[in-house]
Amino acid sequence: MPVHGFDHVAITVADVATTLAWYERVLGAEALHRDLWEAGRLPVALLQVGVSRLSVHPAARPAAPHARLPTPGSADLCFRFAGPVAEILGRLGDAGVDVVEGPVARPASDGRRGTSVYFRDPDGNLLELLTVDEVPA
């Protein structure tokens, strides 16, 4: 099958501006085309988080073709983290973000062993930063 991964993931939020600021501050995300979103020329805001893209949908104005109204806080997202768990904990602590669970051992999608730390964004979406153990040479 020619499918090889996600292009982007959409999340629905109560307040787009709050979400953009939080993801920029906590995860180092970059808001893309913010001027177009603020001018109403894009129906959703875009965040680049490392090599991953989030499409941020306002709950008050769902973008087509969503047939059902998504609920803010219903997402569960895992991001790979290129660094040690101590760095994850330090960044979250510096940002004033509470850890929900972790560090805890978890398998990565490529089968490698990993360690995860779980926390929540302003809407209650469950976020996970997963760092994988390096395979010895």
C-alpha positions as CSV (number, residue, x, y, z in Angstrom):
1,M,0.0,0.0,0.0
2,P,1.4,3.5,-0.9
3,V,0.3,5.1,2.4
4,H,3.4,5.9,4.4
5,G,2.3,8.2,7.2
6,F,0.3,11.2,8.3
7,D,0.5,14.5,6.5
8,H,-1.1,16.3,9.4
9,V,-3.4,15.8,12.4
10,A,-6.3,18.1,13.2
11,I,-7.3,19.1,16.7
12,T,-10.3,21.1,17.8
13,V,-9.8,23.8,20.4
14,A,-11.9,26.3,22.4
15,D,-9.5,29.2,21.8
16,V,-7.1,29.1,18.8
17,A,-4.9,32.0,20.0
18,T,-4.4,30.4,23.4
19,T,-3.5,27.0,21.8
20,L,-1.0,28.6,19.4
21,A,0.7,30.4,22.2
22,W,0.8,27.3,24.4
23,Y,2.3,25.0,21.7
24,E,4.9,27.7,20.8
25,R,5.9,28.1,24.4
26,V,5.8,24.5,25.5
27,L,6.8,22.5,22.4
28,G,8.7,25.1,20.4
29,A,6.0,24.9,17.6
30,E,6.0,27.4,14.8
31,A,2.7,29.0,13.7
32,L,2.5,29.0,9.9
33,H,0.6,31.6,7.9
34,R,-0.7,33.2,11.1
35,D,-1.5,36.4,9.3
36,L,-3.8,34.6,6.9
37,W,-5.6,32.8,9.7
38,E,-6.0,36.1,11.7
39,A,-7.3,37.8,8.6
40,G,-9.9,35.1,8.1
41,R,-8.3,33.8,4.9
42,L,-7.6,30.4,6.3
43,P,-10.3,28.5,8.2
44,V,-7.8,26.8,10.5
45,A,-4.5,27.7,12.1
46,L,-1.4,25.7,11.3
47,L,1.3,24.7,13.7
48,Q,4.6,23.0,12.7
49,V,5.9,20.9,15.6
50,G,9.2,19.4,14.5
51,V,8.4,17.4,11.4
52,S,4.7,17.1,12.4
53,R,2.0,19.5,11.4
54,L,-1.2,20.3,13.4
55,S,-4.2,21.8,11.9
56,V,-5.9,23.8,14.7
57,H,-9.7,24.0,14.3
58,P,-11.8,26.4,16.3
59,A,-14.8,24.6,18.0
60,A,-17.0,27.6,17.3
61,R,-16.4,27.4,13.5
62,P,-15.6,23.9,12.4
63,A,-14.0,23.7,8.9
64,A,-15.7,21.8,6.1
65,P,-16.1,18.9,5.5
66,H,-16.5,17.9,9.2
67,A,-19.9,16.4,9.4
68,R,-19.8,16.0,13.1
69,L,-18.7,18.6,15.6
70,P,-15.4,17.6,17.1
71,T,-14.9,18.1,20.8
72,P,-12.1,20.2,22.2
73,G,-9.8,18.0,24.4
74,S,-10.6,14.7,22.7
75,A,-7.2,14.2,21.0
76,D,-4.4,11.9,22.1
77,L,-1.1,12.8,20.3
78,C,2.4,11.4,20.7
79,F,5.4,13.3,19.4
80,R,8.9,11.8,19.1
81,F,11.4,13.7,21.2
82,A,15.1,13.8,20.2
83,G,16.7,14.0,23.6
84,P,16.7,12.4,27.1
85,V,13.7,12.1,29.4
86,A,15.4,14.5,31.8
87,E,15.2,17.2,29.1
88,I,11.5,16.5,28.6
89,L,10.8,16.8,32.3
90,G,12.9,20.0,32.5
91,R,11.1,21.7,29.6
92,L,7.7,20.8,31.0
93,G,8.7,22.0,34.5
94,D,10.1,25.3,33.1
95,A,6.9,25.8,31.3
96,G,4.8,25.1,34.3
97,V,3.1,22.1,32.7
98,D,2.1,19.2,35.0
99,V,3.1,15.7,34.1
100,V,0.1,13.4,34.0
101,E,2.1,10.2,33.9
102,G,5.7,9.2,33.4
103,P,8.3,8.7,32.7
104,V,7.1,5.2,31.7
105,A,8.4,2.6,29.2
106,R,6.5,2.4,26.0
107,P,7.1,0.8,22.6
108,A,7.7,3.2,19.6
109,S,5.9,2.7,16.3
110,D,9.1,1.4,14.8
111,G,9.4,-1.4,17.4
112,R,12.2,0.3,19.4
113,R,11.9,0.7,23.2
114,G,10.9,4.1,24.3
115,T,10.1,6.2,27.3
116,S,7.1,8.5,27.4
117,V,6.0,11.5,29.5
118,Y,2.3,12.4,29.3
119,F,0.7,15.9,29.9
120,R,-2.2,18.0,28.7
121,D,-2.7,21.1,26.6
122,P,-5.0,23.9,27.5
123,D,-8.1,22.0,26.1
124,G,-7.2,18.8,27.9
125,N,-5.8,17.0,24.9
126,L,-3.5,14.3,26.1
127,L,0.0,14.8,24.7
128,E,2.9,12.4,24.9
129,L,6.6,13.0,24.3
130,L,8.4,9.8,23.4
131,T,12.1,9.4,23.4
132,V,13.5,6.2,21.9
133,D,16.4,4.2,23.2
134,E,19.3,4.2,20.8
135,V,20.3,0.9,19.3
136,P,23.9,0.1,20.1
137,A,26.2,0.0,17.1
